[in-house]
Amino acid sequence: MRVMTKKVGVFSLIALSIASFVLQFRSASDISKDEALLHKESSDFVPWNRHALRTEQGSPTVTGKCAINMYGLPRAFQSLVLPSLIKNVIQPNAIYSCDYFVHYYNLTEETAGRSGGGGRINPDEILLLKQAVQDVSPQSIVEFHHDTEAAFWDRYQPLLDKIRTTKATDGHYLYFPWRAKTYKHPITTDNIIKMWHSIQSAWNLMMEHETLTSQPYTRVAMLRSDVVYMTPINVFEISRRKVLDNEKAALVPAFGRHPVSDRIIVGPRDAVKVWATERFDRLETHVTFVQEHNPGWGMHSEKFLNWTIFPAIRETGTSIVEDDYLCFFRARADETVWIKDCEGKHEGIAAHSILKNLGGNKKHVLESVLGRKCLDGVQRLTHSFAAVHCPMQMPL
């Protein structure tokens, strides 16, 4: 169902929200020798080298149209996500008049689990994105599409039942990654399918607009709608330098590497299309491959990308660059922010340069992005997770 953003009530909400702004998956899994032999993970990425990249043929001129597609559950969107989007996504890309296409779930309550302590969600807050974009980029198109929980289950019940119950000949689940100790059956794989659907729905919304205008986008970003963007994202840049003419390079984070990051991508249209639309189509081939070569990982999210999606992206002639500067923290429904997302126990999980480039105290940098103070203290969730509480309304 397409959201009608021109209604007076929505504009009133937007106006009030913008005025207020003016005033003020998991621990690392060991990588087996089999995995290293299968795909030579580290050698498949292009390292960032500013001087070497600037000597390539071509000129750093920007051509073509850009789309920024957002997906997921808009946790604490007005409070935490939108201020960071304005500063680090909307403003850096306003010069290009990028269009925005958003899919979200119309869910009003989240239970505690792997995504944090849970809490209430106001999904309509994501509609504030339209005015925030058009304040600085009046020519940009902003469109929304949402699904209810019931609609999702009506569509995917047979697939979810299959994923939940199918076992291999060894008696272990075929699809569920039973070797991943942080995965919980069946909720984790349920949520992976929800993520895939949201990603693909945002892409399809973009494609509908392309069909209407007969003007395809050349550069596309797929971004989460539940994170605080700590550093700028420019869709026509790779590691802080302009994309060269005829250069095919896609950007992914250099953190959350298990063994690669599955959280966002920015790149040429045909490369991002693989990332956004081919997971369902490639699922059966992938789990068969995994069962033959490295059983127990099933449809593990990051390994699915590393073993199946990233190789398919490279087949389009696109290199994949891990950005050693990019950083964003996950926002939770209870207005907490997970401030250790951009780091890891070792270089294999996150590039150490990210925190160095971020600079300063993480909490202070977060407060600068949000434009307000967070509560004192850091909540240690586990050895890998720590949270800061940043409510929009501070307690008296």
C-alpha positions as CSV (number, residue, x, y, z in Angstrom):
1,M,0.0,0.0,0.0
2,R,1.6,3.3,-1.1
3,V,1.6,6.0,1.6
4,M,-0.1,9.3,0.7
5,T,2.3,11.8,2.2
6,K,0.4,14.9,1.1
7,K,-2.2,14.7,3.7
8,V,-2.5,17.7,6.0
9,G,-2.1,15.7,9.2
10,V,1.3,14.3,8.0
11,F,2.5,17.7,7.1
12,S,1.6,19.0,10.5
13,L,3.6,16.3,12.1
14,I,6.5,16.9,9.8
15,A,6.4,20.7,10.5
16,L,6.4,20.1,14.2
17,S,9.2,17.6,14.1
18,I,11.5,19.7,11.8
19,A,11.0,22.7,14.1
20,S,12.1,20.6,17.1
21,F,15.3,19.6,15.3
22,V,16.1,23.2,14.5
23,L,15.7,24.0,18.2
24,Q,17.8,21.8,19.5
25,F,24.2,-9.4,14.3
26,R,26.5,-10.8,16.8
27,S,29.9,-12.0,18.0
28,A,32.5,-13.2,15.5
29,S,32.4,-16.8,14.2
30,D,35.7,-18.6,13.6
31,I,36.5,-18.9,9.9
32,S,37.4,-22.4,9.0
33,K,40.1,-23.5,6.7
34,D,37.4,-24.7,4.3
35,E,36.0,-21.2,4.0
36,A,39.4,-19.7,3.3
37,L,40.0,-22.2,0.6
38,L,36.5,-21.7,-0.9
39,H,36.7,-18.0,-1.6
40,K,40.0,-16.4,-0.5
41,E,38.0,-13.8,1.4
42,S,40.6,-11.1,2.0
43,S,42.0,-11.2,-1.5
44,D,38.7,-10.5,-3.1
45,F,38.4,-6.9,-1.7
46,V,40.1,-3.9,-3.1
47,P,42.1,-2.1,-0.4
48,W,41.8,1.7,-0.1
49,N,44.8,3.5,-1.4
50,R,44.2,7.2,-2.0
51,H,47.3,7.8,-4.1
52,A,46.9,4.7,-6.2
53,L,43.3,5.3,-6.9
54,R,43.9,8.8,-8.1
55,T,46.3,7.6,-10.8
56,E,43.6,5.5,-12.5
57,Q,42.4,6.5,-15.9
58,G,39.3,8.7,-16.0
59,S,38.1,11.9,-14.4
60,P,36.1,12.2,-11.1
61,T,33.1,13.8,-12.7
62,V,29.6,12.8,-11.6
63,T,27.1,11.6,-14.1
64,G,23.8,9.9,-14.0
65,K,20.9,9.7,-11.5
66,C,21.1,8.4,-7.9
67,A,18.6,6.7,-5.7
68,I,18.9,6.1,-1.9
69,N,16.8,3.2,-0.9
70,M,16.0,2.5,2.8
71,Y,14.7,-0.7,4.4
72,G,13.9,-2.3,7.7
73,L,12.1,-1.5,10.9
74,P,12.3,2.3,11.8
75,R,13.3,2.0,15.4
76,A,13.5,5.4,17.2
77,F,13.5,7.0,13.8
78,Q,12.7,10.6,14.8
79,S,14.8,10.5,17.9
80,L,18.0,8.9,16.7
81,V,18.0,8.0,13.0
82,L,16.7,11.1,11.3
83,P,19.2,13.6,12.8
84,S,22.0,11.5,11.5
85,L,20.4,11.0,8.1
86,I,20.0,14.8,7.7
87,K,23.7,15.4,8.6
88,N,25.4,12.5,7.0
89,V,23.2,11.3,4.1
90,I,20.7,13.9,3.0
91,Q,22.9,17.0,3.1
92,P,26.0,15.3,1.5
93,N,23.8,14.1,-1.4
94,A,21.6,17.1,-1.9
95,I,23.8,18.4,-4.7
96,Y,22.8,15.3,-6.8
97,S,19.1,15.5,-6.1
98,C,19.0,11.8,-5.3
99,D,15.5,10.2,-5.0
100,Y,14.5,8.2,-1.9
101,F,12.5,5.0,-1.9
102,V,11.6,3.5,1.5
103,H,10.1,0.2,2.6
104,Y,9.2,-0.3,6.3
105,Y,7.2,-2.5,8.5
106,N,4.1,-1.1,10.2
107,L,5.0,-2.6,13.6
108,T,4.3,-0.7,16.8
109,E,5.9,-2.9,19.4
110,E,9.1,-4.9,19.5
111,T,9.8,-7.6,22.1
112,A,13.2,-7.9,23.7
113,G,15.7,-10.2,21.9
114,R,18.8,-10.1,19.7
115,S,17.8,-6.6,18.6
116,G,17.9,-5.1,22.1
117,G,15.5,-4.5,24.9
118,G,12.5,-3.9,22.7
119,G,10.0,-1.2,23.2
120,R,7.4,0.8,21.4
121,I,7.8,1.9,17.8
122,N,6.0,4.7,15.9
123,P,6.5,3.6,12.3
124,D,4.9,6.8,10.9
125,E,7.9,8.7,12.1
126,I,9.7,7.6,9.0
127,L,7.3,9.8,6.9
128,L,9.3,12.7,8.4
129,L,12.0,11.8,5.9
130,K,10.1,13.5,3.0
131,Q,10.2,17.0,4.4
132,A,13.8,16.5,5.7
133,V,14.9,15.6,2.2
134,Q,13.0,18.3,0.4
135,D,14.1,21.0,2.7
136,V,17.6,20.7,1.2
137,S,16.8,19.0,-2.1
138,P,13.4,20.2,-3.4
139,Q,13.6,18.3,-6.7
140,S,14.1,14.9,-4.9
141,I,11.3,12.3,-5.0
142,V,10.5,10.5,-1.7
143,E,8.2,7.5,-1.8
144,F,7.1,5.0,0.8
145,H,5.7,1.5,0.9
146,H,4.9,-0.5,4.0
147,D,3.8,-4.0,5.0
148,T,2.1,-5.3,8.1
149,E,3.3,-8.3,10.0
150,A,0.2,-10.2,8.8
151,A,0.8,-9.4,5.2
152,F,4.4,-10.6,5.5
153,W,3.3,-13.9,7.0
154,D,0.6,-14.4,4.4
155,R,3.1,-14.1,1.7
156,Y,6.0,-16.1,3.2
157,Q,4.4,-18.7,5.4
158,P,5.3,-21.7,3.1
159,L,8.9,-20.6,2.7
160,L,9.3,-19.9,6.5
161,D,7.8,-23.3,7.4
162,K,10.3,-24.9,5.0
163,I,13.2,-23.0,6.5
164,R,12.1,-23.8,10.0
165,T,11.6,-27.6,9.6
166,T,13.8,-28.9,6.7
167,K,16.6,-31.1,7.9
168,A,19.6,-32.5,6.1
169,T,20.5,-36.2,6.0
170,D,22.8,-35.8,9.1
171,G,19.7,-34.7,11.1
172,H,20.7,-31.1,11.5
173,Y,18.7,-28.2,10.1
174,L,19.5,-27.5,6.4
175,Y,18.6,-23.8,6.3
176,F,19.1,-22.8,9.9
177,P,22.8,-22.0,10.6
178,W,23.2,-24.2,13.7
179,R,26.9,-23.6,13.9
180,A,26.3,-19.9,14.5
181,K,26.0,-19.7,18.3
182,T,24.2,-16.4,18.4
183,Y,21.4,-17.5,16.0
184,K,18.2,-18.5,17.7
185,H,15.8,-21.0,16.0
186,P,13.5,-19.9,14.4
187,I,13.4,-16.2,15.1
188,T,16.8,-15.3,13.5
189,T,16.0,-16.9,10.1
190,D,12.5,-15.4,10.2
191,N,14.1,-12.0,10.6
192,I,16.5,-12.7,7.8
193,I,13.6,-13.3,5.4
194,K,12.0,-10.1,6.7
195,M,15.2,-8.2,5.9
196,W,15.4,-9.7,2.4
197,H,11.8,-8.8,1.7
198,S,12.2,-5.2,2.9
199,I,15.4,-4.7,0.8
200,Q,13.7,-6.1,-2.3
201,S,10.6,-4.1,-1.7
202,A,12.5,-0.8,-1.5
203,W,14.3,-1.8,-4.8
204,N,10.9,-2.6,-6.5
205,L,9.5,0.8,-5.4
206,M,12.5,2.4,-7.1
207,M,12.0,0.3,-10.2
208,E,8.3,1.3,-10.4
209,H,9.5,5.0,-10.6
210,E,12.1,4.1,-13.2
211,T,9.3,2.5,-15.3
212,L,7.1,5.6,-15.0
213,T,9.9,8.0,-16.0
214,S,11.9,5.8,-18.4
215,Q,15.0,7.0,-16.6
216,P,17.1,4.4,-14.8
217,Y,19.3,5.2,-11.9
218,T,23.0,4.7,-12.3
219,R,24.2,4.9,-8.7
220,V,22.1,3.3,-5.9
221,A,22.5,3.1,-2.1
222,M,20.7,0.5,0.1
223,L,20.7,1.9,3.6
224,R,19.2,0.7,6.9
225,S,16.5,2.8,8.5
226,D,17.5,1.9,12.1
227,V,21.0,3.1,12.5
228,V,22.8,6.4,13.5
229,Y,25.0,7.4,10.6
230,M,28.2,8.6,12.3
231,T,30.2,9.5,9.2
232,P,29.1,11.0,5.8
233,I,27.9,8.8,3.0
234,N,28.3,10.3,-0.5
235,V,26.8,8.0,-3.1
236,F,29.2,9.2,-5.8
237,E,32.3,8.6,-3.7
238,I,34.4,5.5,-2.8
239,S,36.4,5.9,0.4
240,R,36.2,9.7,0.3
241,R,37.2,10.3,-3.3
242,K,34.9,10.8,-6.3
243,V,34.0,7.8,-8.4
244,L,35.8,7.9,-11.7
245,D,34.1,7.9,-15.1
246,N,33.2,4.4,-16.1
247,E,34.5,3.0,-12.8
248,K,32.5,0.1,-11.4
249,A,33.0,0.0,-7.7
250,A,30.7,-0.8,-4.8
251,L,31.2,0.3,-1.2
252,V,30.5,-1.9,1.8
253,P,31.4,-1.4,5.5
254,A,34.7,-2.6,6.9
255,F,33.1,-3.6,10.2
256,G,30.7,-6.3,11.2
257,R,32.7,-8.7,9.1
258,H,31.5,-12.2,9.8
259,P,33.3,-12.6,7.4
260,V,31.9,-9.6,5.4
261,S,29.3,-7.0,6.4
262,D,25.7,-7.4,5.2
263,R,24.4,-4.1,6.4
264,I,24.5,-1.6,3.5
265,I,25.9,-1.2,0.0
266,V,26.5,1.7,-2.4
267,G,27.3,1.1,-6.0
268,P,26.4,0.8,-9.7
269,R,22.8,-0.1,-10.4
270,D,23.5,-3.6,-11.8
271,A,25.8,-4.5,-8.9
272,V,23.3,-3.3,-6.2
273,K,20.5,-5.1,-8.0
274,V,22.2,-8.4,-7.3
275,W,22.6,-7.4,-3.6
276,A,18.9,-6.3,-3.3
277,T,17.0,-8.8,-5.4
278,E,18.8,-12.1,-5.9
279,R,18.8,-13.6,-2.4
280,F,15.5,-15.5,-2.7
281,D,16.4,-16.8,-6.2
282,R,19.8,-18.0,-5.1
283,L,18.8,-19.5,-1.7
284,E,18.4,-23.1,-2.8
285,T,21.7,-23.2,-4.8
286,H,23.4,-21.6,-1.8
287,V,22.3,-24.0,0.9
288,T,23.2,-27.0,-1.4
289,F,26.7,-25.5,-1.9
290,V,27.0,-25.0,1.9
291,Q,25.8,-28.5,2.7
292,E,28.3,-30.0,0.4
293,H,31.3,-27.9,1.3
294,N,30.8,-26.5,4.8
295,P,27.6,-27.9,6.5
296,G,26.1,-26.0,9.4
297,W,26.1,-22.5,8.0
298,G,22.9,-22.8,6.0
299,M,21.6,-19.3,5.2
300,H,23.9,-17.5,7.6
301,S,23.4,-13.8,6.6
302,E,27.0,-12.7,6.1
303,K,28.3,-16.0,4.7
304,F,25.4,-16.0,2.2
305,L,26.8,-12.7,0.9
306,N,30.4,-13.8,1.0
307,W,29.9,-17.1,-0.7
308,T,27.0,-16.3,-3.1
309,I,26.0,-12.6,-3.5
310,F,29.5,-11.0,-3.6
311,P,30.8,-13.4,-6.2
312,A,27.7,-12.6,-8.3
313,I,28.3,-8.9,-7.9
314,R,31.9,-9.3,-9.1
315,E,30.6,-11.1,-12.2
316,T,29.1,-7.8,-13.2
317,G,32.6,-6.4,-13.5
318,T,32.2,-4.5,-10.2
319,S,34.9,-4.4,-7.5
320,I,33.9,-4.4,-3.9
321,V,35.6,-1.9,-1.7
322,E,35.5,-2.0,2.1
323,D,35.5,1.5,3.5
324,D,37.9,2.0,6.4
325,Y,36.2,5.3,7.4
326,L,32.4,4.5,7.3
327,C,30.7,4.0,10.6
328,F,27.2,3.7,11.9
329,F,25.7,2.5,15.2
330,R,22.5,0.5,15.5
331,A,19.6,2.4,17.1
332,R,17.2,0.4,19.3
333,A,13.5,0.9,20.0
334,D,14.2,2.0,23.6
335,E,16.3,4.9,22.3
336,T,19.6,3.2,23.1
337,V,22.5,3.2,20.6
338,W,25.0,0.4,20.3
339,I,28.3,2.2,20.3
340,K,30.7,-0.7,19.7
341,D,29.3,-1.6,16.3
342,C,32.3,-0.2,14.4
343,E,34.9,-2.1,16.3
344,G,35.9,-5.7,16.9
345,K,38.3,-7.9,18.9
346,H,40.6,-8.1,15.9
347,E,41.2,-6.6,12.5
348,G,39.2,-9.4,10.9
349,I,36.0,-8.2,12.5
350,A,36.5,-4.4,12.0
351,A,39.2,-2.3,10.5
352,H,41.0,-0.6,13.4
353,S,41.3,2.6,11.3
354,I,37.5,3.2,11.7
355,L,37.7,4.3,15.3
356,K,40.9,6.2,14.7
357,N,39.2,8.1,11.8
358,L,36.1,8.6,13.9
359,G,38.1,10.5,16.4
360,G,37.4,11.4,20.0
361,N,35.2,9.8,22.5
362,K,32.4,7.8,20.8
363,K,29.7,9.2,23.1
364,H,30.8,12.7,22.4
365,V,30.8,12.1,18.6
366,L,27.4,10.5,18.9
367,E,26.1,13.6,20.8
368,S,27.5,15.8,18.1
369,V,25.7,13.9,15.4
370,L,22.4,13.9,17.3
371,G,22.7,17.6,18.3
372,R,21.9,16.8,22.0
373,K,23.3,15.1,25.1
374,C,22.9,11.5,26.0
375,L,22.5,10.2,29.5
376,D,25.6,9.6,31.5
377,G,27.0,6.1,31.7
378,V,27.5,3.2,29.3
379,Q,25.5,0.0,29.6
380,R,27.7,-3.1,29.1
381,L,25.4,-5.6,27.4
382,T,28.1,-8.3,26.6
383,H,31.8,-8.2,25.8
384,S,30.9,-7.2,22.3
385,F,28.0,-4.8,22.9
386,A,27.7,-1.6,24.8
387,A,24.8,0.9,24.7
388,V,24.3,4.6,25.5
389,H,20.8,5.9,26.2
390,C,19.9,9.0,24.2
391,P,16.2,9.8,24.8
392,M,14.8,12.8,22.9
393,Q,12.9,13.8,26.1
394,M,15.5,13.8,29.0
395,P,14.2,12.7,32.4
396,L,13.7,15.4,35.0
